[in-house]
């Protein structure tokens, strides 16, 4: 997972800080997250601090299942997904960009699954993240 630009454990990021950090991609984040909340009404999310190096991430869950982690980076944001074996198999058969599938398949296999990160800078990245969220939710 990409380290967050927000590392101070004493300062949990707020909406203004996120907006300043991700700048022109903020509208994409809001659109994506609003759509996630409409699509998955049981979504809950919270900021989590994962240590000095990793910093703060916004963990988005559906019931008890983590769908993805939102990490603000300068002028963009990362969405990190952890997919189990069934989700990886579905991702291989899906319409995901070939580069995303290759990154997923080449990532190290951990007990919780394989990691793939989408760096969002434009609308096509939101389409990829939306598909990954659906795959994660089904598996």
C-alpha positions as CSV (number, residue, x, y, z in Angstrom):
1,X,0.0,0.0,0.0
2,X,1.2,3.5,-0.8
3,X,2.4,5.5,2.2
4,X,0.1,8.3,3.1
5,X,1.2,11.9,3.1
6,X,-0.6,12.2,6.4
7,X,1.7,10.6,9.0
8,X,1.2,12.5,12.2
9,X,-0.9,10.1,14.4
10,X,-2.1,13.1,16.5
11,X,-3.7,14.7,13.4
12,X,-6.4,12.7,11.8
13,X,-7.0,14.0,8.2
14,X,-10.2,16.0,7.6
15,X,-12.0,16.8,4.4
16,X,-10.2,20.2,4.0
17,X,-6.8,18.5,4.3
18,X,-7.8,15.8,1.8
19,X,-9.1,18.4,-0.6
20,X,-5.8,20.4,-0.5
21,X,-3.7,17.3,-0.9
22,X,-5.5,15.6,-3.8
23,X,-6.3,19.0,-5.4
24,X,-7.9,18.6,-8.9
25,X,-8.9,14.9,-8.3
26,X,-11.0,15.8,-5.3
27,X,-14.2,15.9,-7.4
28,X,-13.4,12.4,-8.7
29,X,-13.0,11.1,-5.1
30,X,-16.3,12.6,-4.0
31,X,-18.1,11.2,-7.0
32,X,-16.6,7.8,-6.6
33,X,-17.2,7.6,-2.8
34,X,-20.8,9.0,-3.2
35,X,-21.4,6.3,-5.8
36,X,-20.0,3.6,-3.5
37,X,-22.3,4.7,-0.7
38,X,-25.3,4.5,-3.0
39,X,-24.4,1.2,-4.5
40,X,-23.5,-0.4,-1.1
41,X,-25.8,1.1,1.5
42,X,-24.2,-0.8,4.3
43,X,-20.8,0.9,3.7
44,X,-19.0,2.3,6.7
45,X,-15.6,4.0,6.7
46,X,-13.1,5.4,9.1
47,X,-9.6,6.8,9.1
48,X,-7.0,4.3,10.5
49,X,-3.4,5.1,11.4
50,X,-1.0,2.3,10.4
51,X,2.2,3.6,11.9
52,X,4.8,6.3,11.2
53,X,5.8,5.0,7.8
54,X,2.3,4.1,6.4
55,X,0.4,7.0,8.1
56,X,-3.3,7.5,7.7
57,X,-5.6,5.6,5.3
58,X,-9.4,5.7,4.9
59,X,-10.7,2.2,5.2
60,X,-14.0,1.6,3.4
61,X,-15.9,-1.5,4.5
62,X,-19.2,-3.2,3.5
63,X,-20.4,-5.0,6.6
64,X,-17.2,-6.6,7.9
65,X,-15.5,-6.9,4.5
66,X,-12.9,-4.2,3.6
67,X,-13.6,-3.1,0.1
68,X,-10.6,-0.8,-0.3
69,X,-8.3,1.7,1.3
70,X,-8.2,5.4,0.2
71,X,-4.8,7.0,0.5
72,X,-4.4,10.7,-0.5
73,X,-1.2,11.5,-2.4
74,X,-0.2,14.8,-4.0
75,X,-2.6,15.8,-6.7
76,X,-4.1,12.3,-6.9
77,X,-5.2,9.4,-4.7
78,X,-4.6,5.7,-4.4
79,X,-7.3,3.1,-3.9
80,X,-5.8,-0.2,-2.7
81,X,-7.7,-3.4,-3.0
82,X,-6.8,-6.8,-1.4
83,X,-8.3,-9.6,-3.4
84,X,-8.6,-13.3,-2.4
85,X,-8.1,-16.1,-4.8
86,X,-11.8,-16.2,-6.1
87,X,-11.7,-12.4,-6.6
88,X,-8.3,-12.7,-8.5
89,X,-9.8,-15.3,-10.8
90,X,-12.8,-13.1,-11.5
91,X,-10.5,-10.1,-12.1
92,X,-8.6,-12.2,-14.7
93,X,-11.9,-12.8,-16.6
94,X,-13.1,-9.2,-16.3
95,X,-12.9,-6.1,-18.4
96,X,-10.2,-4.7,-16.1
97,X,-7.2,-3.1,-18.0
98,X,-4.5,-5.6,-18.8
99,X,-2.0,-3.6,-16.7
100,X,-4.1,-3.9,-13.6
101,X,-4.6,-7.6,-14.0
102,X,-0.8,-8.0,-14.6
103,X,0.0,-6.0,-11.5
104,X,-2.5,-8.1,-9.5
105,X,-1.1,-11.4,-10.7
106,X,2.5,-10.3,-10.1
107,X,1.9,-9.0,-6.6
108,X,3.0,-11.1,-3.7
109,X,0.4,-13.5,-2.3
110,X,-0.3,-12.8,1.4
111,X,-2.7,-14.7,3.7
112,X,-5.3,-12.0,3.1
113,X,-4.8,-12.0,-0.7
114,X,-3.1,-10.0,-3.4
115,X,-2.7,-6.3,-3.4
116,X,-3.5,-4.0,-6.3
117,X,-3.4,-0.2,-6.2
118,X,-5.2,2.2,-8.6
119,X,-3.7,5.6,-8.7
120,X,-6.6,7.9,-9.6
121,X,-5.8,10.9,-11.8
122,X,-8.6,10.7,-14.3
123,X,-12.1,9.3,-14.9
124,X,-10.9,6.0,-16.5
125,X,-9.2,5.2,-13.2
126,X,-12.6,5.6,-11.4
127,X,-14.1,3.1,-13.9
128,X,-11.3,0.6,-13.0
129,X,-11.8,1.2,-9.2
130,X,-15.6,0.7,-9.5
131,X,-15.1,-2.6,-11.2
132,X,-12.5,-3.7,-8.6
133,X,-14.9,-2.7,-5.8
134,X,-17.7,-4.8,-7.4
135,X,-15.4,-7.8,-7.8
136,X,-14.2,-7.5,-4.2
137,X,-17.7,-7.2,-2.8
138,X,-18.9,-10.4,-4.7
139,X,-15.9,-12.4,-3.5
